[in-house]
Amino acid sequence: ERLMGELGLHGAQRGKVKRTTIADPQADRPDDLVGRHFCPNAPNMLWVADFTYVSTWSGWVCVAFVTDA
């Protein structure tokens, strides 16, 4: 995103963007268990994961990944 922004490029968006999550600023937030120090000095010290939903012709599917940082 940063490099694209520097070049003035934007990803294509088709249709109306639907906001599905609205964060509550008053809600308790979990502790930062990794201290935001994403520089592990050995393999298998820090794992990261993410998932998202993607609309397909067949309906919504969940895309997930887990990787060793």
C-alpha positions as CSV (number, residue, x, y, z in Angstrom):
1,E,0.0,0.0,0.0
2,R,2.8,2.4,0.9
3,L,4.6,1.9,-2.4
4,M,1.5,2.1,-4.4
5,G,0.5,5.3,-2.6
6,E,3.9,6.9,-3.4
7,L,3.3,6.1,-7.0
8,G,-0.3,7.4,-6.9
9,L,-1.7,3.9,-7.6
10,H,-4.9,2.5,-6.2
11,G,-6.4,-1.0,-6.2
12,A,-9.6,-1.5,-8.2
13,Q,-12.9,-1.5,-6.2
14,R,-16.0,-2.8,-7.8
15,G,-19.4,-2.0,-6.3
16,K,-20.1,-0.3,-3.0
17,V,-17.6,-1.0,-0.1
18,K,-19.5,-2.4,2.8
19,R,-18.1,-1.7,6.2
20,T,-18.7,-4.9,8.3
21,T,-16.9,-4.0,11.5
22,I,-17.3,-0.8,13.6
23,A,-14.9,-0.8,16.5
24,D,-16.1,0.4,19.9
25,P,-13.5,2.9,21.2
26,Q,-14.8,2.3,24.8
27,A,-14.4,-1.5,24.6
28,D,-11.6,-3.3,26.5
29,R,-8.7,-4.3,24.3
30,P,-6.6,-7.4,24.8
31,D,-3.0,-7.0,26.1
32,D,-0.2,-6.8,23.5
33,L,1.2,-10.3,24.0
34,V,4.1,-9.8,21.6
35,G,5.0,-6.3,22.5
36,R,4.9,-5.3,18.9
37,H,8.5,-6.3,18.5
38,F,8.2,-8.2,15.3
39,C,11.9,-9.1,15.0
40,P,12.2,-12.7,16.3
41,N,15.8,-13.9,16.5
42,A,15.1,-17.5,15.8
43,P,12.6,-19.7,13.9
44,N,9.4,-20.8,15.7
45,M,9.5,-17.8,18.1
46,L,6.6,-15.8,16.8
47,W,3.8,-16.9,14.6
48,V,1.3,-14.5,12.9
49,A,-2.1,-15.2,11.4
50,D,-4.8,-13.4,9.6
51,F,-8.1,-14.2,7.8
52,T,-10.5,-12.4,5.6
53,Y,-13.7,-13.1,3.7
54,V,-13.9,-13.0,-0.1
55,S,-17.0,-12.8,-2.1
56,T,-17.1,-15.3,-5.0
57,W,-19.7,-16.4,-7.5
58,S,-20.6,-19.3,-5.1
59,G,-20.9,-17.1,-2.1
60,W,-18.5,-15.9,0.7
61,V,-15.4,-17.9,1.4
62,C,-12.9,-17.5,4.3
63,V,-9.2,-17.1,3.3
64,A,-6.8,-17.7,6.2
65,F,-3.0,-18.0,6.6
66,V,-0.6,-18.8,9.5
67,T,3.1,-18.2,9.1
68,D,6.3,-18.1,11.1
69,A,7.4,-14.5,11.4
